[in-house]
């Protein structure tokens, strides 16, 4: 399992638990920072975009959108934000 798939599985857990989107946003940045050397530019953009959710509900993705992002990462597909 590569880093994107691992992140996708963890993201799916947050989504299914209906974790607050602000918390998911903060976690996205922590994940990015902790794994910065292993992350390619495309994945970095995904994580930084998800991080903006910590700024408030107007920046949040829906749980349905987040689940699709997680599923695409798990499947190795291109993620469309």
C-alpha positions as protocol buffer text, in pm:
chain_id: "A"
residue {
  index: 1
  type: UNK
  ca { x: 0 y: 0 z: 0 }
}
residue {
  index: 2
  type: UNK
  ca { x: 143 y: 337 z: -95 }
}
residue {
  index: 3
  type: UNK
  ca { x: 112 y: 657 z: 105 }
}
residue {
  index: 4
  type: UNK
  ca { x: -189 y: 785 z: -91 }
}
residue {
  index: 5
  type: UNK
  ca { x: -381 y: 462 z: -39 }
}
residue {
  index: 6
  type: UNK
  ca { x: -295 y: 463 z: 331 }
}
residue {
  index: 7
  type: UNK
  ca { x: -416 y: 821 z: 361 }
}
residue {
  index: 8
  type: UNK
  ca { x: -734 y: 729 z: 172 }
}
residue {
  index: 9
  type: UNK
  ca { x: -812 y: 450 z: 418 }
}
residue {
  index: 10
  type: UNK
  ca { x: -755 y: 682 z: 715 }
}
residue {
  index: 11
  type: UNK
  ca { x: -962 y: 959 z: 554 }
}
residue {
  index: 12
  type: UNK
  ca { x: -1246 y: 715 z: 501 }
}
residue {
  index: 13
  type: UNK
  ca { x: -1241 y: 632 z: 875 }
}
residue {
  index: 14
  type: UNK
  ca { x: -1270 y: 1003 z: 961 }
}
residue {
  index: 15
  type: UNK
  ca { x: -1557 y: 1042 z: 713 }
}
residue {
  index: 16
  type: UNK
  ca { x: -1751 y: 738 z: 832 }
}
residue {
  index: 17
  type: UNK
  ca { x: -1711 y: 859 z: 1191 }
}
residue {
  index: 18
  type: UNK
  ca { x: -1847 y: 1201 z: 1078 }
}
residue {
  index: 19
  type: UNK
  ca { x: -1547 y: 1376 z: 1231 }
}
residue {
  index: 20
  type: UNK
  ca { x: -1574 y: 1755 z: 1214 }
}
residue {
  index: 21
  type: UNK
  ca { x: -1441 y: 1882 z: 883 }
}
residue {
  index: 22
  type: UNK
  ca { x: -1217 y: 2129 z: 1068 }
}
residue {
  index: 23
  type: UNK
  ca { x: -1051 y: 1833 z: 1241 }
}
residue {
  index: 24
  type: UNK
  ca { x: -1006 y: 1654 z: 907 }
}
residue {
  index: 25
  type: UNK
  ca { x: -849 y: 1972 z: 768 }
}
residue {
  index: 26
  type: UNK
  ca { x: -602 y: 1998 z: 1057 }
}
residue {
  index: 27
  type: UNK
  ca { x: -519 y: 1629 z: 1023 }
}
residue {
  index: 28
  type: UNK
  ca { x: -452 y: 1673 z: 648 }
}
residue {
  index: 29
  type: UNK
  ca { x: -182 y: 1929 z: 723 }
}
residue {
  index: 30
  type: UNK
  ca { x: -31 y: 1718 z: 1001 }
}
residue {
  index: 31
  type: UNK
  ca { x: -17 y: 1421 z: 764 }
}
residue {
  index: 32
  type: UNK
  ca { x: 147 y: 1639 z: 500 }
}
residue {
  index: 33
  type: UNK
  ca { x: 405 y: 1773 z: 743 }
}
residue {
  index: 34
  type: UNK
  ca { x: 483 y: 1429 z: 890 }
}
residue {
  index: 35
  type: UNK
  ca { x: 532 y: 1274 z: 544 }
}
residue {
  index: 36
  type: UNK
  ca { x: 664 y: 1570 z: 346 }
}
residue {
  index: 37
  type: UNK
  ca { x: 956 y: 1378 z: 192 }
}
residue {
  index: 38
  type: UNK
  ca { x: 731 y: 1103 z: 53 }
}
residue {
  index: 39
  type: UNK
  ca { x: 458 y: 1323 z: -97 }
}
residue {
  index: 40
  type: UNK
  ca { x: 449 y: 1417 z: -465 }
}
residue {
  index: 41
  type: UNK
  ca { x: 317 y: 1752 z: -588 }
}
residue {
  index: 42
  type: UNK
  ca { x: -26 y: 1621 z: -683 }
}
residue {
  index: 43
  type: UNK
  ca { x: -83 y: 1465 z: -341 }
}
residue {
  index: 44
  type: UNK
  ca { x: 55 y: 1778 z: -171 }
}
residue {
  index: 45
  type: UNK
  ca { x: -207 y: 1987 z: -349 }
}
residue {
  index: 46
  type: UNK
  ca { x: -482 y: 1753 z: -231 }
}
residue {
  index: 47
  type: UNK
  ca { x: -364 y: 1769 z: 130 }
}
residue {
  index: 48
  type: UNK
  ca { x: -322 y: 2147 z: 129 }
}
residue {
  index: 49
  type: UNK
  ca { x: -667 y: 2189 z: -26 }
}
residue {
  index: 50
  type: UNK
  ca { x: -820 y: 1964 z: 239 }
}
residue {
  index: 51
  type: UNK
  ca { x: -632 y: 2162 z: 502 }
}
residue {
  index: 52
  type: UNK
  ca { x: -833 y: 2474 z: 416 }
}
residue {
  index: 53
  type: UNK
  ca { x: -1135 y: 2307 z: 577 }
}
residue {
  index: 54
  type: UNK
  ca { x: -992 y: 2405 z: 915 }
}
residue {
  index: 55
  type: UNK
  ca { x: -1070 y: 2767 z: 827 }
}
residue {
  index: 56
  type: UNK
  ca { x: -1443 y: 2714 z: 857 }
}
residue {
  index: 57
  type: UNK
  ca { x: -1754 y: 2554 z: 712 }
}
residue {
  index: 58
  type: UNK
  ca { x: -1746 y: 2769 z: 399 }
}
residue {
  index: 59
  type: UNK
  ca { x: -1428 y: 2582 z: 297 }
}
residue {
  index: 60
  type: UNK
  ca { x: -1552 y: 2236 z: 388 }
}
residue {
  index: 61
  type: UNK
  ca { x: -1612 y: 1952 z: 150 }
}
residue {
  index: 62
  type: UNK
  ca { x: -1924 y: 1744 z: 209 }
}
residue {
  index: 63
  type: UNK
  ca { x: -1884 y: 1399 z: 360 }
}
residue {
  index: 64
  type: UNK
  ca { x: -1993 y: 1256 z: 25 }
}
residue {
  index: 65
  type: UNK
  ca { x: -1715 y: 1449 z: -152 }
}
residue {
  index: 66
  type: UNK
  ca { x: -1461 y: 1344 z: 110 }
}
residue {
  index: 67
  type: UNK
  ca { x: -1564 y: 981 z: 76 }
}
residue {
  index: 68
  type: UNK
  ca { x: -1518 y: 1005 z: -303 }
}
residue {
  index: 69
  type: UNK
  ca { x: -1171 y: 1154 z: -250 }
}
residue {
  index: 70
  type: UNK
  ca { x: -1086 y: 869 z: -12 }
}
residue {
  index: 71
  type: UNK
  ca { x: -1219 y: 606 z: -255 }
}
residue {
  index: 72
  type: UNK
  ca { x: -1022 y: 757 z: -545 }
}
residue {
  index: 73
  type: UNK
  ca { x: -701 y: 761 z: -340 }
}
residue {
  index: 74
  type: UNK
  ca { x: -754 y: 400 z: -233 }
}
residue {
  index: 75
  type: UNK
  ca { x: -820 y: 295 z: -594 }
}
residue {
  index: 76
  type: UNK
  ca { x: -519 y: 488 z: -726 }
}
residue {
  index: 77
  type: UNK
  ca { x: -739 y: 710 z: -941 }
}
residue {
  index: 78
  type: UNK
  ca { x: -691 y: 1077 z: -1016 }
}
residue {
  index: 79
  type: UNK
  ca { x: -855 y: 1291 z: -749 }
}
residue {
  index: 80
  type: UNK
  ca { x: -1071 y: 1575 z: -876 }
}
residue {
  index: 81
  type: UNK
  ca { x: -1126 y: 1854 z: -626 }
}
